[in-house]
Amino acid sequence: MSSSTPPAAPTPTGLILIDKPAKRAVSSVTAVRKVKRALRSGGADVARMRVGHAGTLDPLASGLLIVLVGRGATRLCNDLMNGPKTYEATLDLLKSSPSDDLETETTINDLQRRPTREDVERALEGFRGVIQQRPPAFSAIWIDGVRAFKIARKAAEGRLPEMEARPVTIHELALVEYDFPLLTIRVRCSKGTYIRSLARDLGSAISGHPAVLVRLRRTAIGPYDVANATPLESLPERLTQSDLIPVG
């Protein structure tokens, strides 16, 4: 009696929506690795698969991370990366920092007066639509073959690399809450927009001093919403095709 090798199981293909926590030890790469382990436990040959994500989140940022599983899904990466993204961000008008967030030491701004809600609303108006935005010095942009953040880390105080402004589109910019010195906004924006830069420049427009980003949460990428995502810490130990969102 002859025996035959059973056919290989189909390679899982689809999307997984992850709600990433804001923790220094949890990067976007860390989240993808956890998905890979769960796929492997579910029987997938991860070594022969493509698994990636559609847009990095900084470790201290939380929210939606779309993990792309299988060649059919990873082909969607550019479409998702190029599409609009929505964030909820909180900035502190009393603080500034070289990195425009809490990754570097903050200094206290000397405000002459407390900005009113009317001041905030007036400033927001100037940041809607197509704007010229200067990326943060602490970013992954290339400058003469070197990442900007590497130059910034070595720079003496006040000698951060000069970042060239470029156009980005702010499709929506709304005030969520204002309780001085903290200001929370909702932003729907184009690819290439830095929310840290928006926080910095919005602070300058409101009070005359750059603000610092203290909290960032991505709530949507294109049509995909974080409300439908699985918290990373609740990800099943085994993932199979039935756990993935199909792709057309």
TORZAVO-865101 format. One line per field, with one value per residue (C-alpha): residue in three letters; residue number from 1; x, y, z. Coordinates in nm, 4 decimals, m for minus. Example, Ala and Ser with C-alpha at 12.3 -4.5 7.8 and 13.67 -1.06 7.14 Angstrom:
<pts>
code ALA / SER
pos 1 / 2
px 1.2300 / 1.3670
py m0.4500 / m0.1060
pz 0.7800 / 0.7140
</pts>
This chain:
<pts>
code MET / SER / SER / SER / THR / PRO / PRO / ALA / ALA / PRO / THR / PRO / THR / GLY / LEU / ILE / LEU / ILE / ASP / LYS / PRO / ALA / LYS / ARG / ALA / VAL / SER / SER / VAL / THR / ALA / VAL / ARG / LYS / VAL / LYS / ARG / ALA / LEU / ARG / SER / GLY / GLY / ALA / ASP / VAL / ALA / ARG / MET / ARG / VAL / GLY / HIS / ALA / GLY / THR / LEU / ASP / PRO / LEU / ALA / SER / GLY / LEU / LEU / ILE / VAL / LEU / VAL / GLY / ARG / GLY / ALA / THR / ARG / LEU / CYS / ASN / ASP / LEU / MET / ASN / GLY / PRO / LYS / THR / TYR / GLU / ALA / THR / LEU / ASP / LEU / LEU / LYS / SER / SER / PRO / SER / ASP / ASP / LEU / GLU / THR / GLU / THR / THR / ILE / ASN / ASP / LEU / GLN / ARG / ARG / PRO / THR / ARG / GLU / ASP / VAL / GLU / ARG / ALA / LEU / GLU / GLY / PHE / ARG / GLY / VAL / ILE / GLN / GLN / ARG / PRO / PRO / ALA / PHE / SER / ALA / ILE / TRP / ILE / ASP / GLY / VAL / ARG / ALA / PHE / LYS / ILE / ALA / ARG / LYS / ALA / ALA / GLU / GLY / ARG / LEU / PRO / GLU / MET / GLU / ALA / ARG / PRO / VAL / THR / ILE / HIS / GLU / LEU / ALA / LEU / VAL / GLU / TYR / ASP / PHE / PRO / LEU / LEU / THR / ILE / ARG / VAL / ARG / CYS / SER / LYS / GLY / THR / TYR / ILE / ARG / SER / LEU / ALA / ARG / ASP / LEU / GLY / SER / ALA / ILE / SER / GLY / HIS / PRO / ALA / VAL / LEU / VAL / ARG / LEU / ARG / ARG / THR / ALA / ILE / GLY / PRO / TYR / ASP / VAL / ALA / ASN / ALA / THR / PRO / LEU / GLU / SER / LEU / PRO / GLU / ARG / LEU / THR / GLN / SER / ASP / LEU / ILE / PRO / VAL / GLY
pos 1 / 2 / 3 / 4 / 5 / 6 / 7 / 8 / 9 / 10 / 11 / 12 / 13 / 14 / 15 / 16 / 17 / 18 / 19 / 20 / 21 / 22 / 23 / 24 / 25 / 26 / 27 / 28 / 29 / 30 / 31 / 32 / 33 / 34 / 35 / 36 / 37 / 38 / 39 / 40 / 41 / 42 / 43 / 44 / 45 / 46 / 47 / 48 / 49 / 50 / 51 / 52 / 53 / 54 / 55 / 56 / 57 / 58 / 59 / 60 / 61 / 62 / 63 / 64 / 65 / 66 / 67 / 68 / 69 / 70 / 71 / 72 / 73 / 74 / 75 / 76 / 77 / 78 / 79 / 80 / 81 / 82 / 83 / 84 / 85 / 86 / 87 / 88 / 89 / 90 / 91 / 92 / 93 / 94 / 95 / 96 / 97 / 98 / 99 / 100 / 101 / 102 / 103 / 104 / 105 / 106 / 107 / 108 / 109 / 110 / 111 / 112 / 113 / 114 / 115 / 116 / 117 / 118 / 119 / 120 / 121 / 122 / 123 / 124 / 125 / 126 / 127 / 128 / 129 / 130 / 131 / 132 / 133 / 134 / 135 / 136 / 137 / 138 / 139 / 140 / 141 / 142 / 143 / 144 / 145 / 146 / 147 / 148 / 149 / 150 / 151 / 152 / 153 / 154 / 155 / 156 / 157 / 158 / 159 / 160 / 161 / 162 / 163 / 164 / 165 / 166 / 167 / 168 / 169 / 170 / 171 / 172 / 173 / 174 / 175 / 176 / 177 / 178 / 179 / 180 / 181 / 182 / 183 / 184 / 185 / 186 / 187 / 188 / 189 / 190 / 191 / 192 / 193 / 194 / 195 / 196 / 197 / 198 / 199 / 200 / 201 / 202 / 203 / 204 / 205 / 206 / 207 / 208 / 209 / 210 / 211 / 212 / 213 / 214 / 215 / 216 / 217 / 218 / 219 / 220 / 221 / 222 / 223 / 224 / 225 / 226 / 227 / 228 / 229 / 230 / 231 / 232 / 233 / 234 / 235 / 236 / 237 / 238 / 239 / 240 / 241 / 242 / 243 / 244 / 245 / 246 / 247 / 248
px 0.0000 / 0.1555 / 0.1296 / 0.1297 / 0.2352 / m0.0671 / m0.0956 / 0.0496 / m0.1983 / m0.2816 / m0.0699 / m0.2755 / m0.3455 / m0.5154 / m0.5007 / m0.4816 / m0.5798 / m0.3711 / m0.4199 / m0.0599 / 0.0033 / 0.2203 / 0.5227 / 0.8934 / 0.9477 / 0.6740 / 0.7687 / 0.5861 / 0.8467 / 0.7795 / 0.4090 / 0.4787 / 0.7023 / 0.4221 / 0.1852 / 0.4438 / 0.4759 / 0.0984 / 0.0818 / 0.3565 / 0.1658 / m0.1395 / 0.0533 / 0.1731 / 0.5182 / 0.6171 / 0.9660 / 0.8106 / 0.5618 / 0.5655 / 0.4507 / 0.4801 / 0.2911 / 0.1381 / 0.2965 / 0.5240 / 0.4075 / 0.6699 / 0.7059 / 0.5427 / 0.2498 / m0.0529 / m0.3300 / m0.3933 / m0.1234 / m0.2257 / m0.0273 / m0.0207 / m0.0018 / 0.0865 / 0.1855 / m0.1727 / m0.1928 / 0.1548 / 0.0732 / m0.1708 / 0.1076 / 0.1633 / m0.2083 / m0.2452 / 0.0756 / m0.0252 / m0.3800 / m0.5005 / m0.4454 / m0.6300 / m0.4736 / m0.5695 / m0.2851 / m0.2269 / 0.0293 / 0.1616 / 0.1757 / 0.4064 / 0.6884 / 0.9253 / 1.1907 / 1.4528 / 1.2621 / 0.9213 / 0.8048 / 0.9072 / 1.2012 / 1.4357 / 1.4587 / 1.1876 / 1.2169 / 0.9463 / 0.8029 / 0.7757 / 0.4228 / 0.3175 / m0.0470 / m0.2691 / m0.4058 / m0.7836 / m0.9992 / m1.0507 / m0.6725 / m0.6605 / m0.9453 / m0.7905 / m0.4560 / m0.6145 / m0.7671 / m0.4208 / m0.3201 / m0.6042 / m0.5534 / m0.2150 / 0.0594 / 0.4376 / 0.5754 / 0.9324 / 0.9983 / 1.1441 / 1.5227 / 1.4864 / 1.3402 / 1.4449 / 1.4798 / 1.8081 / 2.0508 / 2.3561 / 2.3311 / 2.2798 / 1.9549 / 1.8574 / 1.8115 / 2.1718 / 2.2962 / 2.0640 / 2.1868 / 2.5463 / 2.4689 / 2.5610 / 2.2742 / 2.1189 / 2.2921 / 2.0251 / 2.0186 / 1.8275 / 1.5155 / 1.3635 / 0.9892 / 0.7656 / 0.3946 / 0.1542 / m0.2247 / m0.4309 / m0.7731 / m0.9296 / m0.8098 / m1.0516 / m1.0271 / m1.1196 / m1.0359 / m0.8507 / m0.7525 / m0.4466 / m0.1670 / m0.2889 / m0.4550 / m0.6023 / m0.6716 / m0.8007 / m0.6033 / m0.6775 / m0.3765 / m0.1809 / 0.1222 / 0.4387 / 0.2717 / 0.4591 / 0.2236 / 0.5228 / 0.5882 / 0.2220 / 0.2300 / 0.5469 / 0.4148 / 0.0645 / 0.2142 / 0.4107 / 0.0957 / m0.1007 / 0.1494 / 0.4637 / 0.6527 / 0.6831 / 0.4715 / 0.5652 / 0.3687 / 0.2875 / 0.0419 / m0.0317 / m0.2896 / m0.3601 / m0.7301 / m0.7659 / m0.5776 / m0.7983 / m1.1222 / m0.9799 / m1.0605 / m0.8907 / m1.2351 / m1.2198 / m0.8635 / m0.7416 / m0.5264 / m0.1769 / m0.1796 / m0.5040 / m0.3770 / m0.4581 / m0.1620 / m0.2663 / m0.3689 / m0.5148 / m0.6860 / m1.0165 / m0.8611 / m0.7625 / m0.9564 / m0.9746 / m0.8296 / m0.9800
py 0.0000 / 0.3260 / 0.6474 / 0.9991 / 1.3268 / 1.5361 / 1.8654 / 2.1683 / 2.3901 / 2.7136 / 3.0101 / 3.2470 / 3.5762 / 3.8857 / 4.1723 / 4.1843 / 4.5066 / 4.5553 / 4.8158 / 4.8795 / 5.0076 / 5.3107 / 5.1404 / 5.1956 / 4.8204 / 4.7731 / 4.8906 / 4.8202 / 4.5518 / 4.3928 / 4.3726 / 4.2086 / 3.9508 / 3.8606 / 3.8101 / 3.5878 / 3.3699 / 3.3305 / 3.2397 / 2.9834 / 2.8346 / 2.8156 / 2.5984 / 2.8574 / 2.8302 / 3.1833 / 3.1459 / 3.1239 / 3.4066 / 3.7810 / 3.9562 / 4.3310 / 4.6385 / 4.9454 / 5.2380 / 5.2515 / 5.3763 / 5.5140 / 5.3104 / 5.5893 / 5.6126 / 5.3861 / 5.2828 / 5.1175 / 4.9056 / 4.7049 / 4.3818 / 4.2440 / 3.8657 / 3.6888 / 3.8182 / 3.9127 / 4.1419 / 4.2943 / 4.4154 / 4.6550 / 4.8179 / 5.1145 / 5.1901 / 5.1913 / 5.3870 / 5.6499 / 5.6889 / 5.9274 / 5.8530 / 5.9826 / 6.0626 / 6.1998 / 6.3995 / 6.5863 / 6.8660 / 7.0659 / 7.4385 / 7.4988 / 7.2747 / 7.2459 / 6.9880 / 6.9287 / 6.6200 / 6.7925 / 6.5098 / 6.3495 / 6.1534 / 6.4404 / 6.6762 / 6.9394 / 7.3058 / 7.5297 / 7.7990 / 8.1500 / 8.2404 / 8.5991 / 8.5016 / 8.1956 / 8.1349 / 8.1336 / 7.8828 / 8.1510 / 8.1746 / 7.7978 / 7.7921 / 8.0815 / 7.9016 / 7.5745 / 7.7501 / 7.8254 / 7.4589 / 7.3168 / 7.2226 / 7.2119 / 7.3500 / 7.3685 / 7.1561 / 7.1227 / 6.7636 / 6.7103 / 6.7118 / 6.3787 / 6.1880 / 5.9139 / 6.1506 / 6.1178 / 6.4121 / 6.3560 / 5.9807 / 5.9997 / 5.9749 / 6.3115 / 6.1698 / 6.0446 / 6.3927 / 6.5468 / 6.3168 / 6.4218 / 6.7903 / 7.0467 / 7.2346 / 7.4730 / 7.3112 / 7.0679 / 6.9813 / 7.2162 / 7.0420 / 7.1572 / 7.2264 / 7.0279 / 7.0281 / 6.8036 / 6.8031 / 6.8354 / 6.7091 / 6.7626 / 6.9395 / 6.9629 / 7.0697 / 6.7796 / 6.9281 / 7.2268 / 7.2360 / 7.4609 / 7.3740 / 7.0537 / 7.0668 / 6.7591 / 6.7629 / 6.5199 / 6.5171 / 6.3479 / 6.3954 / 6.2854 / 6.0629 / 6.2352 / 6.4468 / 6.4596 / 6.5105 / 6.6168 / 6.8983 / 6.9934 / 7.0098 / 7.2197 / 7.4674 / 7.4845 / 7.5775 / 7.8582 / 7.9862 / 7.9797 / 8.1117 / 8.2157 / 7.9100 / 7.5588 / 7.3002 / 6.9401 / 6.6281 / 6.4287 / 6.1678 / 6.0258 / 5.7671 / 5.6569 / 5.5889 / 5.5082 / 5.4174 / 5.4713 / 5.2771 / 5.0736 / 5.1922 / 5.1117 / 5.0357 / 4.7073 / 4.6236 / 4.3614 / 4.4916 / 4.3490 / 4.1988 / 4.0143 / 3.8650 / 3.4903 / 3.2542 / 3.0813 / 3.2644 / 3.0985 / 3.2129 / 3.2522 / 3.5250 / 3.7419 / 4.0065 / 3.8803 / 4.0915 / 4.1170
pz 0.0000 / m0.1083 / 0.0860 / m0.0510 / 0.1058 / 0.2029 / 0.0161 / 0.1900 / 0.3680 / 0.1860 / 0.2940 / 0.5120 / 0.3360 / 0.4718 / 0.7167 / 1.0961 / 1.2721 / 1.5855 / 1.8592 / 1.9647 / 2.3179 / 2.3890 / 2.5448 / 2.4826 / 2.4567 / 2.1961 / 1.8484 / 1.5242 / 1.4498 / 1.7898 / 1.7065 / 1.3691 / 1.5369 / 1.7758 / 1.4817 / 1.3114 / 1.6223 / 1.6393 / 1.2691 / 1.3189 / 1.6124 / 1.3843 / 1.1392 / 0.8856 / 0.7299 / 0.8255 / 0.6774 / 0.3296 / 0.3814 / 0.3516 / 0.6680 / 0.7128 / 0.8282 / 0.6642 / 0.8452 / 1.1490 / 1.4876 / 1.7259 / 2.0479 / 2.2533 / 2.0105 / 2.0361 / 1.8036 / 1.4718 / 1.3124 / 1.0065 / 0.9701 / 0.6156 / 0.5879 / 0.2636 / m0.0785 / m0.1687 / 0.1336 / 0.1176 / m0.2338 / m0.0651 / 0.1356 / m0.0956 / m0.1225 / 0.2553 / 0.3116 / 0.0558 / 0.1874 / 0.4596 / 0.8270 / 1.1324 / 1.4689 / 1.8069 / 1.9556 / 2.2792 / 2.3026 / 2.5967 / 2.5267 / 2.8226 / 2.6973 / 2.4018 / 2.3124 / 2.0382 / 1.9175 / 1.9465 / 2.1763 / 2.5071 / 2.3629 / 2.4501 / 2.7470 / 2.7623 / 2.8535 / 2.9981 / 2.7728 / 2.9129 / 2.8052 / 2.8512 / 2.8939 / 2.8892 / 2.5361 / 2.5111 / 2.3279 / 2.0636 / 2.0192 / 1.9654 / 1.7140 / 1.5208 / 1.5009 / 1.3861 / 1.0867 / 0.9499 / 0.9423 / 0.7336 / 0.3706 / 0.1969 / 0.4232 / 0.4166 / 0.6994 / 0.8256 / 0.9441 / 1.2924 / 1.3212 / 1.5032 / 1.2059 / 0.9656 / 0.6690 / 0.4786 / 0.4772 / 0.2564 / 0.3112 / 0.6891 / 0.8849 / 1.0344 / 1.3849 / 1.3873 / 1.3016 / 1.5616 / 1.8380 / 1.7774 / 1.7291 / 1.9897 / 2.1527 / 1.9045 / 1.6059 / 1.4928 / 1.1208 / 0.8934 / 0.7681 / 0.4401 / 0.4466 / 0.2142 / 0.1307 / 0.3214 / 0.3339 / 0.6510 / 0.5441 / 0.8868 / 1.2010 / 1.4924 / 1.8548 / 2.0841 / 2.4247 / 2.5660 / 2.9306 / 2.9503 / 2.9036 / 2.7338 / 2.3943 / 2.2221 / 1.8496 / 1.5865 / 1.2616 / 0.9304 / 0.7065 / 0.4026 / 0.3807 / 0.5003 / 0.7683 / 1.0996 / 1.3940 / 1.6047 / 1.3593 / 1.3621 / 1.7429 / 1.7360 / 1.4790 / 1.6232 / 1.9589 / 1.7952 / 1.6252 / 1.9505 / 2.2046 / 2.0188 / 2.1489 / 2.0011 / 2.1824 / 2.2565 / 2.1618 / 2.4766 / 2.3439 / 2.0001 / 1.8986 / 1.5417 / 1.5062 / 1.1361 / 0.8198 / 0.5167 / 0.5776 / 0.8677 / 1.2209 / 1.5509 / 1.6964 / 1.5038 / 1.6079 / 1.8548 / 2.1430 / 2.0961 / 2.4449 / 2.3579 / 2.0328 / 2.0202 / 2.0596 / 1.7352 / 1.4197 / 1.1107 / 0.7914 / 0.9749 / 1.1932 / 0.8971 / 0.7054 / 0.3440 / 0.0652 / m0.2807
</pts>
